[in-house]
């Protein structure tokens, strides 16, 4: 996935999300529409093309799980991983358990982060944006990003 950006989309009555047209062909080409959906500790869902997820999964499995924080991360990401497939209309079904976790109802924000998507409750997305701005926005970036010029 080479495109980044954000979109507000609607879930249908069955909990399906129609991926924006601009992503569909690339997802068909790169992963035949096969993706993996899981949860994130920030309260959103993560949607990975299958090949990207397989790489993440390999990395997670190799981590030493004696550390409680690593075990929690493995349980969260691996334990909630759900395979989904894009249908002929470019839709994916978000399982009820994952929709409930992220409090997804009708309007959601689909944020493309180049190698994955984040799927947010629209209100939570807006609230996080306000917090980021209130906390200093670009002035509060980590030191590792000091040399990044935007």
C-alpha positions as CSV (number, residue, x, y, z in Angstrom):
1,X,0.0,0.0,0.0
2,X,1.7,3.2,-1.1
3,X,-1.1,5.7,-0.5
4,X,-1.6,7.5,2.8
5,X,-4.6,9.6,3.8
6,X,-7.8,9.6,5.8
7,X,-11.4,9.0,4.9
8,X,-14.7,9.1,6.8
9,X,-16.8,6.1,5.7
10,X,-20.0,4.5,6.8
11,X,-20.5,0.9,8.0
12,X,-23.6,-0.8,6.6
13,X,-26.2,-2.5,8.7
14,X,-24.2,-5.8,8.6
15,X,-21.0,-4.1,9.9
16,X,-19.3,-4.0,6.5
17,X,-16.9,-1.3,5.6
18,X,-16.4,-0.3,1.9
19,X,-12.8,0.5,1.3
20,X,-12.3,3.6,-0.8
21,X,-11.8,2.9,-4.5
22,X,-8.3,4.3,-4.5
23,X,-7.1,1.4,-2.3
24,X,-9.0,-1.5,-3.9
25,X,-6.8,-2.4,-6.9
26,X,-3.6,-2.2,-5.0
27,X,-5.1,-4.5,-2.3
28,X,-6.3,-6.9,-4.9
29,X,-2.8,-6.9,-6.6
30,X,-0.7,-7.1,-3.4
31,X,-2.8,-9.5,-1.3
32,X,-5.7,-10.7,-3.4
33,X,-8.0,-8.8,-1.0
34,X,-6.9,-10.9,1.9
35,X,-6.3,-8.9,5.1
36,X,-6.0,-9.3,8.8
37,X,-7.8,-7.2,11.3
38,X,-6.8,-6.8,15.0
39,X,-7.1,-4.4,17.9
40,X,-4.8,-1.7,19.1
41,X,-4.3,-0.4,22.6
42,X,-5.3,3.1,21.6
43,X,-8.9,1.9,21.0
44,X,-8.9,1.5,17.2
45,X,-8.6,-1.5,14.9
46,X,-5.6,-2.2,12.7
47,X,-6.1,-3.6,9.2
48,X,-3.1,-5.1,7.5
49,X,-2.7,-6.7,4.0
50,X,-2.0,-10.3,4.7
51,X,1.7,-10.2,3.6
52,X,2.3,-7.2,5.9
53,X,0.6,-9.0,8.8
54,X,2.6,-12.2,8.3
55,X,5.8,-10.1,8.8
56,X,4.4,-8.5,12.0
57,X,3.2,-11.9,13.2
58,X,6.7,-13.4,12.8
59,X,8.3,-10.6,14.7
60,X,5.7,-10.9,17.5
61,X,6.2,-14.6,17.9
62,X,10.0,-14.3,18.1
63,X,9.8,-11.8,21.1
64,X,10.7,-13.3,24.4
65,X,7.4,-13.7,26.2
66,X,8.9,-13.8,29.7
67,X,8.3,-10.1,29.8
68,X,4.7,-9.4,30.9
69,X,4.4,-6.3,28.6
70,X,5.4,-8.5,25.6
71,X,2.9,-11.2,26.6
72,X,0.1,-8.5,26.8
73,X,1.1,-7.2,23.4
74,X,1.1,-10.7,21.9
75,X,-2.3,-11.5,23.4
76,X,-3.7,-8.2,22.2
77,X,-2.5,-8.3,18.6
78,X,-2.3,-12.1,18.0
79,X,-5.2,-13.1,20.1
80,X,-7.6,-10.8,18.3
81,X,-6.2,-11.2,14.8
82,X,-9.0,-12.1,12.4
83,X,-8.7,-12.8,8.7
84,X,-11.0,-10.8,6.4
85,X,-11.4,-10.8,2.7
86,X,-12.5,-7.9,0.5
87,X,-15.6,-8.9,-1.5
88,X,-16.3,-8.0,-5.1
89,X,-17.8,-4.6,-4.0
90,X,-14.6,-3.7,-2.1
91,X,-16.2,-4.3,1.3
92,X,-14.8,-6.1,4.4
93,X,-16.9,-7.4,7.3
94,X,-15.8,-6.1,10.7
95,X,-16.7,-8.8,13.2
96,X,-19.0,-7.7,16.1
97,X,-16.4,-8.4,18.8
98,X,-13.9,-6.1,17.1
99,X,-16.5,-3.4,16.3
100,X,-17.5,-3.4,20.0
101,X,-13.9,-3.1,21.1
102,X,-13.4,0.0,18.9
103,X,-16.9,1.3,19.6
104,X,-17.7,1.4,15.8
105,X,-21.2,2.2,14.9
106,X,-22.1,4.0,11.7
107,X,-19.4,6.6,10.8
108,X,-15.8,5.6,11.1
109,X,-12.5,7.1,10.1
110,X,-10.2,4.9,7.9
111,X,-6.7,6.2,8.2
112,X,-4.2,4.8,5.7
113,X,-0.7,4.7,7.2
114,X,1.0,3.3,4.0
115,X,1.5,-0.3,5.2
116,X,-1.7,-0.6,7.2
117,X,-5.0,1.1,8.0
118,X,-6.3,2.3,11.4
119,X,-10.1,2.2,11.8
120,X,-11.5,4.6,14.4
121,X,-14.8,5.6,15.9
122,X,-15.2,9.1,14.3
123,X,-15.7,10.8,17.7
124,X,-12.6,9.1,19.2
125,X,-10.5,10.1,16.2
126,X,-11.6,13.8,16.6
127,X,-11.0,13.6,20.4
128,X,-7.5,12.2,19.8
129,X,-6.7,15.0,17.4
130,X,-7.8,17.6,19.9
131,X,-5.6,16.0,22.6
132,X,-2.6,15.9,20.2
133,X,-3.1,19.6,19.4
134,X,-3.7,20.5,23.1
135,X,-0.5,18.6,24.1
136,X,1.6,20.7,21.9
137,X,1.1,19.1,18.5
138,X,4.3,19.2,16.4
139,X,6.2,20.8,19.3
140,X,5.8,17.6,21.4
141,X,7.4,15.1,18.9
142,X,10.0,12.7,20.2
143,X,13.7,13.6,19.9
144,X,14.1,10.8,17.3
145,X,12.0,13.0,14.9
146,X,14.0,16.2,15.4
147,X,15.6,15.9,12.0
148,X,12.4,15.2,10.1
149,X,11.4,18.2,8.0
150,X,7.8,18.4,6.9
